[in-house]
């Protein structure tokens, strides 16, 4: 099992108006900034480091993802 983080992406339908595309683009930018801020806070990494991780499509094991701060626990750690 792997966990991947990457930048948000958006695909636009061909029949969209420029205004619609602009509004959707603004939402993607807001989402990206929220994710970067949240990951930086949870991982205690710099914003620049989080941006670099998102750009390179970082793959992690569940344990690495927990250490990074993007998951709270790994199911194998739970007692049933």
N, CA, C and O atoms as CSV, one atom per row, in Angstrom:
chain,resi,resn,atom,element,x,y,z
A,1,UNK,N,N,0.858,-1.177,0.000
A,1,UNK,CA,C,0.000,0.000,0.000
A,1,UNK,C,C,0.895,1.229,0.000
A,1,UNK,O,O,1.881,1.294,0.734
A,2,UNK,N,N,0.541,2.201,-0.831
A,2,UNK,CA,C,1.302,3.444,-0.926
A,2,UNK,C,C,0.345,4.631,-0.789
A,2,UNK,O,O,-0.837,4.546,-1.121
A,3,UNK,N,N,0.884,5.709,-0.302
A,3,UNK,CA,C,0.157,6.964,-0.210
A,3,UNK,C,C,0.891,7.954,-1.107
A,3,UNK,O,O,2.117,8.050,-1.062
A,4,UNK,N,N,0.139,8.688,-1.921
A,4,UNK,CA,C,0.770,9.670,-2.799
A,4,UNK,C,C,0.167,11.040,-2.536
A,4,UNK,O,O,-1.043,11.183,-2.361
A,5,UNK,N,N,1.032,12.041,-2.511
A,5,UNK,CA,C,0.545,13.415,-2.466
A,5,UNK,C,C,0.972,14.103,-3.759
A,5,UNK,O,O,2.077,13.887,-4.257
A,6,UNK,N,N,0.089,14.924,-4.287
A,6,UNK,CA,C,0.407,15.685,-5.496
A,6,UNK,C,C,-0.464,16.927,-5.539
A,6,UNK,O,O,-1.435,17.052,-4.794
A,7,UNK,N,N,-0.103,17.833,-6.415
A,7,UNK,CA,C,-0.838,19.085,-6.532
A,7,UNK,C,C,-2.244,18.847,-7.062
A,7,UNK,O,O,-2.460,17.945,-7.872
A,8,UNK,N,N,-3.215,19.661,-6.603
A,8,UNK,CA,C,-4.557,19.562,-7.176
A,8,UNK,C,C,-4.520,19.924,-8.660
A,8,UNK,O,O,-3.768,20.803,-9.080
A,9,UNK,N,N,-5.333,19.241,-9.434
A,9,UNK,CA,C,-5.437,19.524,-10.863
A,9,UNK,C,C,-6.904,19.705,-11.212
A,9,UNK,O,O,-7.791,19.251,-10.489
A,10,UNK,N,N,-7.142,20.368,-12.319
A,10,UNK,CA,C,-8.510,20.606,-12.751
A,10,UNK,C,C,-8.582,20.460,-14.263
A,10,UNK,O,O,-7.746,21.002,-14.986
A,11,UNK,N,N,-9.567,19.740,-14.732
A,11,UNK,CA,C,-9.809,19.610,-16.173
A,11,UNK,C,C,-11.096,20.372,-16.486
A,11,UNK,O,O,-12.089,20.253,-15.767
A,12,UNK,N,N,-11.069,21.130,-17.532
A,12,UNK,CA,C,-12.212,21.952,-17.887
A,12,UNK,C,C,-12.916,21.392,-19.114
A,12,UNK,O,O,-12.273,20.969,-20.075
A,13,UNK,N,N,-14.235,21.394,-19.070
A,13,UNK,CA,C,-15.020,20.968,-20.227
A,13,UNK,C,C,-14.849,21.983,-21.352
A,13,UNK,O,O,-14.624,23.167,-21.102
A,14,UNK,N,N,-14.956,21.516,-22.575
A,14,UNK,CA,C,-14.738,22.386,-23.736
A,14,UNK,C,C,-15.792,23.480,-23.870
A,14,UNK,O,O,-15.521,24.527,-24.458
A,15,UNK,N,N,-16.976,23.257,-23.339
A,15,UNK,CA,C,-18.051,24.236,-23.518
A,15,UNK,C,C,-18.113,25.268,-22.388
A,15,UNK,O,O,-19.110,25.980,-22.267
A,16,UNK,N,N,-17.082,25.362,-21.571
A,16,UNK,CA,C,-17.067,26.319,-20.466
A,16,UNK,C,C,-16.715,27.712,-20.983
A,16,UNK,O,O,-15.930,27.858,-21.919
A,17,UNK,N,N,-17.300,28.719,-20.368
A,17,UNK,CA,C,-16.960,30.100,-20.715
A,17,UNK,C,C,-15.662,30.485,-20.006
A,17,UNK,O,O,-15.301,29.870,-19.002
A,18,UNK,N,N,-14.963,31.489,-20.515
A,18,UNK,CA,C,-13.742,31.936,-19.832
A,18,UNK,C,C,-13.988,32.344,-18.379
A,18,UNK,O,O,-13.131,32.139,-17.520
A,19,UNK,N,N,-15.148,32.914,-18.111
A,19,UNK,CA,C,-15.470,33.298,-16.730
A,19,UNK,C,C,-15.570,32.058,-15.850
A,19,UNK,O,O,-15.031,32.039,-14.743
A,20,UNK,N,N,-16.260,31.015,-16.337
A,20,UNK,CA,C,-16.379,29.769,-15.574
A,20,UNK,C,C,-15.009,29.160,-15.306
A,20,UNK,O,O,-14.721,28.723,-14.192
A,21,UNK,N,N,-14.171,29.136,-16.332
A,21,UNK,CA,C,-12.830,28.567,-16.186
A,21,UNK,C,C,-12.040,29.369,-15.155
A,21,UNK,O,O,-11.338,28.795,-14.323
A,22,UNK,N,N,-12.154,30.689,-15.212
A,22,UNK,CA,C,-11.460,31.539,-14.247
A,22,UNK,C,C,-11.920,31.290,-12.827
A,22,UNK,O,O,-11.102,31.227,-11.909
A,23,UNK,N,N,-13.229,31.146,-12.635
A,23,UNK,CA,C,-13.763,30.869,-11.301
A,23,UNK,C,C,-13.289,29.514,-10.796
A,23,UNK,O,O,-12.899,29.385,-9.636
A,24,UNK,N,N,-13.320,28.508,-11.657
A,24,UNK,CA,C,-12.846,27.184,-11.261
A,24,UNK,C,C,-11.354,27.219,-10.945
A,24,UNK,O,O,-10.904,26.588,-9.989
A,25,UNK,N,N,-10.592,27.951,-11.744
A,25,UNK,CA,C,-9.160,28.086,-11.491
A,25,UNK,C,C,-8.887,28.732,-10.145
A,25,UNK,O,O,-7.970,28.327,-9.429
A,26,UNK,N,N,-9.684,29.739,-9.799
A,26,UNK,CA,C,-9.543,30.383,-8.492
A,26,UNK,C,C,-9.801,29.388,-7.368
A,26,UNK,O,O,-9.100,29.397,-6.356
A,27,UNK,N,N,-10.801,28.531,-7.540
A,27,UNK,CA,C,-11.099,27.524,-6.519
A,27,UNK,C,C,-9.956,26.518,-6.374
A,27,UNK,O,O,-9.633,26.105,-5.261
A,28,UNK,N,N,-9.347,26.125,-7.486
A,28,UNK,CA,C,-8.216,25.194,-7.435
A,28,UNK,C,C,-7.048,25.842,-6.693
A,28,UNK,O,O,-6.373,25.183,-5.903
A,29,UNK,N,N,-6.809,27.120,-6.941
A,29,UNK,CA,C,-5.728,27.827,-6.242
A,29,UNK,C,C,-6.017,27.900,-4.747
A,29,UNK,O,O,-5.117,27.694,-3.932
A,30,UNK,N,N,-7.270,28.192,-4.376
A,30,UNK,CA,C,-7.642,28.215,-2.956
A,30,UNK,C,C,-7.434,26.842,-2.327
A,30,UNK,O,O,-6.899,26.738,-1.223
A,31,UNK,N,N,-7.852,25.791,-3.024
A,31,UNK,CA,C,-7.682,24.430,-2.520
A,31,UNK,C,C,-6.204,24.103,-2.358
A,31,UNK,O,O,-5.800,23.546,-1.337
A,32,UNK,N,N,-5.397,24.446,-3.354
A,32,UNK,CA,C,-3.955,24.185,-3.297
A,32,UNK,C,C,-3.336,24.879,-2.085
A,32,UNK,O,O,-2.569,24.268,-1.342
A,33,UNK,N,N,-3.671,26.158,-1.887
A,33,UNK,CA,C,-3.115,26.903,-0.757
A,33,UNK,C,C,-3.554,26.317,0.577
A,33,UNK,O,O,-2.768,26.266,1.523
A,34,UNK,N,N,-4.813,25.873,0.658
A,34,UNK,CA,C,-5.299,25.237,1.883
A,34,UNK,C,C,-4.522,23.951,2.167
A,34,UNK,O,O,-4.071,23.726,3.290
A,35,UNK,N,N,-4.369,23.114,1.145
A,35,UNK,CA,C,-3.655,21.839,1.303
A,35,UNK,C,C,-2.213,22.092,1.725
A,35,UNK,O,O,-1.710,21.437,2.638
A,36,UNK,N,N,-1.546,23.034,1.069
A,36,UNK,CA,C,-0.156,23.339,1.407
A,36,UNK,C,C,-0.050,23.798,2.859
A,36,UNK,O,O,0.817,23.327,3.595
A,37,UNK,N,N,-0.915,24.702,3.270
A,37,UNK,CA,C,-0.895,25.186,4.651
A,37,UNK,C,C,-1.155,24.082,5.654
A,37,UNK,O,O,-0.485,23.992,6.683
A,38,UNK,N,N,-2.135,23.240,5.349
A,38,UNK,CA,C,-2.481,22.139,6.250
A,38,UNK,C,C,-1.329,21.139,6.347
A,38,UNK,O,O,-0.953,20.735,7.447
A,39,UNK,N,N,-0.771,20.738,5.210
A,39,UNK,CA,C,0.355,19.797,5.220
A,39,UNK,C,C,1.554,20.391,5.948
A,39,UNK,O,O,2.222,19.688,6.706
A,40,UNK,N,N,1.839,21.674,5.730
A,40,UNK,CA,C,2.977,22.315,6.401
A,40,UNK,C,C,2.769,22.318,7.914
A,40,UNK,O,O,3.699,22.057,8.677
A,41,UNK,N,N,1.549,22.614,8.337
A,41,UNK,CA,C,1.256,22.634,9.770
A,41,UNK,C,C,1.356,21.236,10.370
A,41,UNK,O,O,1.995,21.052,11.405
A,42,UNK,N,N,0.735,20.257,9.732
A,42,UNK,CA,C,0.729,18.893,10.267
A,42,UNK,C,C,2.111,18.250,10.250
A,42,UNK,O,O,2.466,17.504,11.163
A,43,UNK,N,N,2.890,18.541,9.208
A,43,UNK,CA,C,4.184,17.878,9.050
A,43,UNK,C,C,5.331,18.658,9.684
A,43,UNK,O,O,6.444,18.149,9.813
A,44,UNK,N,N,5.049,19.897,10.077
A,44,UNK,CA,C,6.088,20.787,10.610
A,44,UNK,C,C,7.220,20.996,9.601
A,44,UNK,O,O,8.379,21.173,9.976
A,45,UNK,N,N,6.864,20.971,8.326
A,45,UNK,CA,C,7.808,21.254,7.250
A,45,UNK,C,C,7.527,22.661,6.728
A,45,UNK,O,O,6.447,23.214,6.930
A,46,UNK,N,N,8.516,23.216,6.061
A,46,UNK,CA,C,8.322,24.553,5.489
A,46,UNK,C,C,7.337,24.471,4.318
A,46,UNK,O,O,7.156,23.416,3.710
A,47,UNK,N,N,6.721,25.589,4.026
A,47,UNK,CA,C,5.815,25.643,2.883
A,47,UNK,C,C,6.571,25.299,1.608
A,47,UNK,O,O,6.044,24.596,0.746
A,48,UNK,N,N,7.804,25.787,1.481
A,48,UNK,CA,C,8.612,25.485,0.287
A,48,UNK,C,C,8.847,23.982,0.148
A,48,UNK,O,O,8.816,23.454,-0.964
A,49,UNK,N,N,9.082,23.290,1.262
A,49,UNK,CA,C,9.321,21.848,1.205
A,49,UNK,C,C,8.044,21.105,0.808
A,49,UNK,O,O,8.093,20.158,0.022
A,50,UNK,N,N,6.910,21.531,1.349
A,50,UNK,CA,C,5.634,20.897,1.003
A,50,UNK,C,C,5.333,21.111,-0.482
A,50,UNK,O,O,4.890,20.187,-1.164
A,51,UNK,N,N,5.569,22.318,-0.980
A,51,UNK,CA,C,5.340,22.589,-2.403
A,51,UNK,C,C,6.210,21.677,-3.257
A,51,UNK,O,O,5.739,21.128,-4.253
A,52,UNK,N,N,7.471,21.511,-2.879
A,52,UNK,CA,C,8.375,20.625,-3.629
A,52,UNK,C,C,7.865,19.189,-3.601
A,52,UNK,O,O,7.915,18.495,-4.616
A,53,UNK,N,N,7.373,18.736,-2.440
A,53,UNK,CA,C,6.839,17.373,-2.329
A,53,UNK,C,C,5.613,17.191,-3.217
A,53,UNK,O,O,5.464,16.150,-3.857
A,54,UNK,N,N,4.739,18.185,-3.263
A,54,UNK,CA,C,3.537,18.098,-4.094
A,54,UNK,C,C,3.881,18.075,-5.578
A,54,UNK,O,O,3.225,17.382,-6.355
A,55,UNK,N,N,4.893,18.817,-5.971
A,55,UNK,CA,C,5.263,18.888,-7.390
A,55,UNK,C,C,5.864,17.591,-7.899
A,55,UNK,O,O,5.741,17.277,-9.083
A,56,UNK,N,N,6.512,16.831,-7.024
A,56,UNK,CA,C,7.179,15.626,-7.517
A,56,UNK,C,C,6.366,14.351,-7.283
A,56,UNK,O,O,6.907,13.254,-7.429
A,57,UNK,N,N,5.105,14.462,-6.931
A,57,UNK,CA,C,4.247,13.294,-6.711
A,57,UNK,C,C,4.923,12.326,-5.737
A,57,UNK,O,O,5.351,11.241,-6.131
A,58,UNK,N,N,5.013,12.714,-4.491
A,58,UNK,CA,C,5.703,11.925,-3.474
A,58,UNK,C,C,4.899,10.686,-3.098
A,58,UNK,O,O,3.720,10.778,-2.755
A,59,UNK,N,N,5.543,9.538,-3.165
A,59,UNK,CA,C,4.951,8.273,-2.733
A,59,UNK,C,C,5.542,7.897,-1.384
A,59,UNK,O,O,6.743,8.047,-1.159
A,60,UNK,N,N,4.681,7.399,-0.476
A,60,UNK,CA,C,5.114,7.027,0.863
A,60,UNK,C,C,4.444,5.735,1.288
A,60,UNK,O,O,3.367,5.384,0.807
A,61,UNK,N,N,5.099,5.040,2.190
A,61,UNK,CA,C,4.444,3.918,2.850
A,61,UNK,C,C,3.456,4.514,3.851
A,61,UNK,O,O,3.547,5.700,4.167
A,62,UNK,N,N,2.521,3.719,4.353
A,62,UNK,CA,C,1.615,4.255,5.367
A,62,UNK,C,C,2.354,4.808,6.587
A,62,UNK,O,O,1.955,5.832,7.143
A,63,UNK,N,N,3.415,4.142,7.000
A,63,UNK,CA,C,4.187,4.615,8.148
A,63,UNK,C,C,4.874,5.939,7.825
A,63,UNK,O,O,4.908,6.839,8.664
A,64,UNK,N,N,5.421,6.065,6.617
A,64,UNK,CA,C,6.035,7.332,6.206
A,64,UNK,C,C,4.991,8.444,6.153
A,64,UNK,O,O,5.276,9.581,6.526
A,65,UNK,N,N,3.784,8.121,5.692
A,65,UNK,CA,C,2.707,9.113,5.633
A,65,UNK,C,C,2.317,9.558,7.040
A,65,UNK,O,O,2.013,10.731,7.257
A,66,UNK,N,N,2.324,8.636,7.988
A,66,UNK,CA,C,2.032,8.990,9.380
A,66,UNK,C,C,3.130,9.907,9.921
A,66,UNK,O,O,2.844,10.907,10.579
A,67,UNK,N,N,4.377,9.560,9.642
A,67,UNK,CA,C,5.500,10.390,10.077
A,67,UNK,C,C,5.430,11.770,9.431
A,67,UNK,O,O,5.724,12.776,10.076
A,68,UNK,N,N,5.042,11.818,8.166
A,68,UNK,CA,C,4.905,13.090,7.441
A,68,UNK,C,C,3.795,13.938,8.057
A,68,UNK,O,O,3.860,15.168,8.035
A,69,UNK,N,N,2.775,13.275,8.609
A,69,UNK,CA,C,1.688,13.993,9.261
A,69,UNK,C,C,0.408,14.068,8.466
A,69,UNK,O,O,-0.491,14.831,8.821
A,70,UNK,N,N,0.296,13.282,7.375
A,70,UNK,CA,C,-0.926,13.369,6.563
A,70,UNK,C,C,-1.917,12.254,6.860
A,70,UNK,O,O,-3.025,12.258,6.325
A,71,UNK,N,N,-1.537,11.296,7.704
A,71,UNK,CA,C,-2.496,10.311,8.210
A,71,UNK,C,C,-2.327,10.250,9.723
A,71,UNK,O,O,-1.236,10.485,10.243
A,72,UNK,N,N,-3.405,9.936,10.423
A,72,UNK,CA,C,-3.360,9.882,11.882
A,72,UNK,C,C,-2.863,8.551,12.408
A,72,UNK,O,O,-2.151,8.497,13.410
A,73,UNK,N,N,-3.241,7.473,11.727
A,73,UNK,CA,C,-2.820,6.148,12.185
A,73,UNK,C,C,-2.820,5.194,11.000
A,73,UNK,O,O,-3.372,5.479,9.937
A,74,UNK,N,N,-2.186,4.062,11.222
A,74,UNK,CA,C,-2.112,3.016,10.207
A,74,UNK,C,C,-2.899,1.836,10.742
A,74,UNK,O,O,-2.721,1.442,11.894
A,75,UNK,N,N,-3.771,1.265,9.916
A,75,UNK,CA,C,-4.679,0.206,10.366
A,75,UNK,C,C,-3.933,-0.947,11.020
A,75,UNK,O,O,-4.450,-1.541,11.966
A,76,UNK,N,N,-2.756,-1.281,10.557
A,76,UNK,CA,C,-1.992,-2.382,11.146
A,76,UNK,C,C,-1.621,-2.085,12.595
A,76,UNK,O,O,-1.302,-3.001,13.353
A,77,UNK,N,N,-1.661,-0.799,12.990
A,77,UNK,CA,C,-1.334,-0.417,14.363
A,77,UNK,C,C,-2.515,-0.591,15.312
A,77,UNK,O,O,-2.337,-0.599,16.530
A,78,UNK,N,N,-3.714,-0.731,14.764
A,78,UNK,CA,C,-4.902,-0.831,15.595
A,78,UNK,C,C,-5.026,-2.223,16.187
A,78,UNK,O,O,-4.665,-3.221,15.562
A,79,UNK,N,N,-5.546,-2.267,17.405
A,79,UNK,CA,C,-5.873,-3.561,18.001
A,79,UNK,C,C,-7.343,-3.835,17.733
A,79,UNK,O,O,-8.192,-2.958,17.896
A,80,UNK,N,N,-7.633,-5.062,17.321
A,80,UNK,CA,C,-9.015,-5.416,16.993
A,80,UNK,C,C,-9.652,-6.104,18.171
A,80,UNK,O,O,-10.820,-6.487,18.104
